[in-house]
Amino acid sequence: MNKKRKSYSRNANAGRTGFKFSKGLIITVLAAAGIDSLLGYAGIHSLIPVNGTVPVFAAPRNSFIKATHSQQTGYYFLSQSAGGVKGSRGGSASVNPVYYLKKGSLESVHLINEDYETHSKHNFNIDQFKVHTKDLGYFESQTITFIADKVGTFEYYCTIHPEMRGTVTVEG
């Protein structure tokens, strides 16, 4: 009785997973890595104040400002901020307010155009701190973050409506 011998051939890939990298997979991984890098760059870049050069990992103090108009008073800025506005307590509004800041503080200005009556464009500027919003149409908004790095009293204003102005006082 002849026993048949089983023959086994050695496969060169035996013991491997057999996973192949396709062009599509490589392109997908590279695209995902590129998108992640761009998002990371944008995320870090968004932490740099307009008058700074490095990211700041601190929470800013927020000032909420509305640009608006009424037939009685004309064009004006209206503050809804409670912290650094003179005479403001617990969220009361102040027209063209005076802001008091501490030197070195991180500040965010949130401007919204709520000029319902005229639908005029508005902007907000503080030259000494490189704060310049774009011209905002009705119900558009923009946030600008800056460091109060100079002591003194500075003017904020709207370039479109010269009567819209106030002051920022930075104390040492």
VMD Tcl script that draws the C-alpha trace (Angstrom):
set ca {
  {0.00 0.00 0.00}
  {1.46 3.20 -1.17}
  {0.78 6.22 0.84}
  {0.53 9.35 -1.04}
  {2.67 12.07 0.26}
  {1.16 15.45 0.66}
  {3.32 18.09 -0.75}
  {3.38 21.51 0.84}
  {4.80 24.45 -0.98}
  {6.10 27.41 0.91}
  {4.38 30.60 0.02}
  {6.67 33.62 0.05}
  {3.93 35.70 1.66}
  {2.93 33.16 4.28}
  {2.47 34.77 7.68}
  {1.82 38.22 6.25}
  {-1.51 39.94 6.26}
  {-1.56 40.37 2.53}
  {-2.64 44.05 2.90}
  {-1.79 46.10 -0.14}
  {-1.47 49.87 -0.27}
  {-3.45 51.17 -3.17}
  {-2.98 54.57 -4.78}
  {-6.44 55.59 -3.60}
  {-5.64 54.78 0.02}
  {-2.35 56.67 -0.08}
  {-4.00 59.72 -1.64}
  {-6.79 59.62 0.97}
  {-4.32 59.41 3.86}
  {-2.21 62.25 2.44}
  {-5.28 64.42 1.84}
  {-6.51 63.81 5.40}
  {-3.06 64.67 6.78}
  {-3.02 67.87 4.70}
  {-6.47 68.91 5.90}
  {-5.52 68.19 9.52}
  {-2.37 70.30 9.10}
  {-4.34 73.22 7.66}
  {-6.92 73.03 10.44}
  {-4.17 72.89 13.05}
  {-2.44 75.90 11.50}
  {-5.71 77.85 11.33}
  {-6.52 76.89 14.92}
  {-3.17 78.05 16.24}
  {-3.20 81.15 14.03}
  {-6.64 82.13 15.40}
  {-5.07 82.37 18.87}
  {-2.71 85.16 17.78}
  {-4.10 88.62 18.72}
  {-4.14 91.22 15.92}
  {-1.31 93.14 17.58}
  {0.64 90.06 18.68}
  {3.08 87.63 17.11}
  {2.54 84.44 19.14}
  {-0.56 82.48 20.17}
  {-2.09 83.37 23.52}
  {-3.68 80.47 25.39}
  {-5.79 82.56 27.76}
  {-9.44 83.52 27.83}
  {-10.00 87.11 26.71}
  {-12.31 89.58 28.38}
  {-15.26 90.12 26.03}
  {-16.87 93.40 25.00}
  {-20.09 93.15 23.00}
  {-20.78 96.22 20.89}
  {-23.72 96.98 18.62}
  {-23.52 99.53 15.82}
  {-26.96 101.06 15.41}
  {-29.02 104.14 14.56}
  {-32.04 105.95 15.92}
  {-33.81 109.03 14.59}
  {-33.35 110.81 17.94}
  {-29.60 110.24 18.47}
  {-28.26 109.33 15.01}
  {-25.53 106.70 14.59}
  {-23.87 105.30 17.71}
  {-22.15 102.34 19.33}
  {-24.14 100.59 22.04}
  {-22.28 98.47 24.57}
  {-23.82 95.44 26.22}
  {-20.66 94.72 28.21}
  {-20.69 94.71 31.98}
  {-16.99 94.51 32.80}
  {-14.86 97.44 31.69}
  {-17.52 99.98 30.70}
  {-17.83 103.05 32.89}
  {-21.18 103.13 34.67}
  {-22.26 99.72 33.40}
  {-23.63 97.31 36.00}
  {-24.93 93.83 35.25}
  {-25.45 94.16 31.51}
  {-26.99 97.63 31.19}
  {-26.43 99.40 27.88}
  {-24.16 102.41 27.38}
  {-24.01 104.68 24.29}
  {-20.51 105.32 22.87}
  {-19.05 104.04 26.18}
  {-15.66 104.62 27.76}
  {-13.77 101.34 28.20}
  {-11.26 100.82 31.02}
  {-8.65 98.10 30.45}
  {-5.57 96.87 32.33}
  {-2.21 96.92 30.58}
  {-1.36 93.46 29.24}
  {-4.95 92.22 29.30}
  {-6.30 90.12 26.43}
  {-9.46 91.71 25.02}
  {-12.03 90.60 22.44}
  {-14.36 93.06 20.77}
  {-17.49 91.49 19.28}
  {-19.11 93.96 16.89}
  {-22.52 93.38 15.35}
  {-24.28 95.74 12.97}
  {-27.86 96.09 14.22}
  {-28.67 99.22 12.22}
  {-32.23 98.21 11.35}
  {-33.41 101.71 10.45}
  {-30.89 102.62 7.74}
  {-29.17 99.26 6.99}
  {-25.93 101.26 6.72}
  {-22.53 99.60 6.92}
  {-20.41 100.08 10.06}
  {-16.90 99.24 11.28}
  {-14.89 99.51 14.50}
  {-11.28 100.72 14.79}
  {-8.64 101.33 17.47}
  {-5.49 102.27 15.56}
  {-3.00 101.88 18.43}
  {-3.91 98.20 18.91}
  {-4.33 97.34 15.18}
  {-8.06 96.72 15.70}
  {-9.85 97.18 12.38}
  {-13.02 95.30 11.49}
  {-14.25 95.06 7.95}
  {-17.25 97.13 6.85}
  {-20.16 95.11 8.18}
  {-23.55 95.05 6.49}
  {-26.81 94.77 8.38}
  {-26.71 91.94 10.93}
  {-23.13 90.94 10.09}
  {-20.65 90.54 12.92}
  {-16.92 90.21 13.51}
  {-14.71 89.49 16.51}
  {-11.24 91.00 16.96}
  {-8.89 89.97 19.78}
  {-6.00 92.18 20.89}
  {-3.62 92.80 23.78}
  {-3.92 96.14 25.61}
  {-0.14 96.66 25.51}
  {0.06 100.48 25.74}
  {-0.92 102.76 28.64}
  {-3.01 105.82 27.80}
  {-6.36 106.96 26.42}
  {-7.13 105.96 22.84}
  {-10.03 106.66 20.51}
  {-12.22 104.03 18.89}
  {-14.33 105.06 15.91}
  {-16.27 104.13 12.77}
  {-14.71 105.40 9.52}
  {-18.11 105.51 7.81}
  {-19.90 107.58 10.50}
  {-17.52 110.04 12.26}
  {-20.01 110.68 15.08}
  {-19.58 107.06 16.22}
  {-16.63 107.34 18.59}
  {-15.54 106.79 22.14}
  {-12.44 106.16 24.22}
  {-10.46 103.26 25.61}
  {-8.33 103.97 28.68}
  {-5.56 101.50 29.49}
  {-4.16 101.73 33.00}
  {-0.81 100.28 34.10}
}
mol new
graphics top color blue
foreach p $ca { graphics top sphere $p radius 0.5 }
foreach p [lrange $ca 0 end-1] q [lrange $ca 1 end] { graphics top cylinder $p $q radius 0.2 }
display resetview
